[in-house]
Amino acid sequence: MLIDAFLFAAGLVGLFLGAQLLVRGASALALSMGISPLVVGLTVVAFGTSAPEMAVSVGAALSGTTDLAVGNAVGSNIFNVLFILGAAAVIAPLIVHADVIRREAPILVGGAALLLVLGWDGRITWIEAAVLTLLLFAYTGFLIRHSRQESHDPFAPDAAADVPQPQGGRGRQLLMVAAGLALLVAGSHALVSAAVSFARAFGVSEVVIGLTIVAMGTSLPEVAASLMAAARGQRDIAVGNVVGSCIFNVFGVVGVAGLAAAATGAESLVVPAAIRDFDLWVMLIVFVACVPVFLTGGRIARWEGVLFLLYYAAYTAYLLLAAKRHSGLEAFSDVMLGFVVPLTAVTLTVSVLNRRRPPPRRP
């Protein structure tokens, strides 16, 4: 058990350091090749924070632990929205640029709905995985084209203000990329091995471990980036990092993991019944619930951040109660569905209507 704990901690450190090296090296390399900072910020940096999720899910798929592969991607998205956005909003109320969110929100919700449809039969075939991967490339191409249009606008904000500037020569940049990838591979292998051992030792499924512990661990780059951005007052970056990472997880992580599973000879990437019947729906509902907040008023208040955090605590509690088949699970579910969820829906509706109402004119 002690060895597994050490492997888990070492895996987390490897994933975090590997993601940092990969983002810095790839960003500097792209900038030195003449690619605009805006394009680098919208692609390399945004997707780089999701590199741990990619490494863990692909590693799990290659090792045959497909439950962990899908659970990690879905759990990370739920964690990103409810915990990271919630915690960032508690630090400082988040301001959301309406023009950006109107573009990203439909992609976010549509991607979650597509993943739910594809996984409805309990598997993601290699063809479906290829479609998801191609959609990621299409989305990236869309970002690049849109950023080129904005680069000619002198009033457009610089979305890549925090992108590291080129440092060192081309050789050093390539070495940083290679070191980052090596740390990601080693860290993901250690983390997957330890997570499987934890699941067996505690008597819970690999699905639950993937949805909770592994999902939290692989989201450390997003946690660091978004909370630091919120503390510095860069609130649009805090939101954009979470939204971009969620889109990458839906299309990229699941898609590439499905292709990796096919490369091992497996017919498809298995979507466990528990994820298909519950967690995919939770992810979709969480994404849909964000849309009214994003589109009206463009602000995530502190009380809404607290609400997000409480919902993540409730979600985690439900997973643990269900894993242990606790006698209090039914009562907990009844309270959540019969009282908490309807009350929250009414509260958010009133908040949205108040935001849309124009301010009273002064006499």
Salt bridges, closest charged atoms under 4 A:
GLU104 OE2 - ARG103 NE 2.81
ASP121 OD2 - ARG123 NE 3.68
GLU150 OE2 - HIS146 NE2 3.09
ASP236 OD2 - HIS97 NE2 3.54
ASP277 OD1 - ARG276 NE 3.12
GLU304 OE1 - ARG355 NH2 2.81
